Amino acid sequence: NKINHTQTMDAIAQSRSYIDKIVGHKALRKDSNVGKVMLLDEYTTQVLANVYSQTQILEKEFYLIEQLNATHEPMPHLKAAVYVRPTAANIEIIIREISQPKFKEYHIFFSN
């Protein structure tokens, strides 16, 4: 069962549309002196890489892109957008992350 070029482009367009909604979400709009970080899993890292270059994501005022399961230094001046698959492992990591918050706010978005 081959996936044709149109289906691939549709999937990329749908991914871009969803990521655009994340990066433009009203809760993540820039406050004075509040930057943004995006926390991803392995899958959503690839999704993001397929629709945005690092320069483009920086232009959206995301100053840091990290893996959700990485050790983060406390950065209470940043808002975090968490974009991951809704797996049991990711939920467990999110619970651990927000029980000892490193960022000012967390906004969680799931991929399908």
TAPELIN-V14456 format. One line per field, one symbol per residue. ss: DSSP state (H for helix, E for strand, - for the rest). phi: phi as a letter, one per 20 degrees, with the letter a starting at -180 (. if undefined). psi: psi as a letter, one per 40 degrees, with the letter a starting at -180 (. if undefined). Layout:
ss = ???
phi = ???
psi = ???
This chain:
ss = ----HHHHHHHHHHHHHHHHHHH--HHH--E--EEEEEEE-HHHHHHHHHH--HHHHHH--EEEEEE-------EEEEEEEEEEE--HHHHHHHHHHHH---EEEEEEEEE-
phi = .eeegffffffffffffffgfffeggfdffefmceccddcdfffffffffdceffffffemeebccfgeffdffcfededddcbfeegffffffgffefcfdcfbccdcded
psi = gihidddddddddddddddddddehdeeihihfhaiihhiaddddddddediiddddddefhehhihdeihhihgeeihhhhhiigiddddddddddedgheidihhhhii.
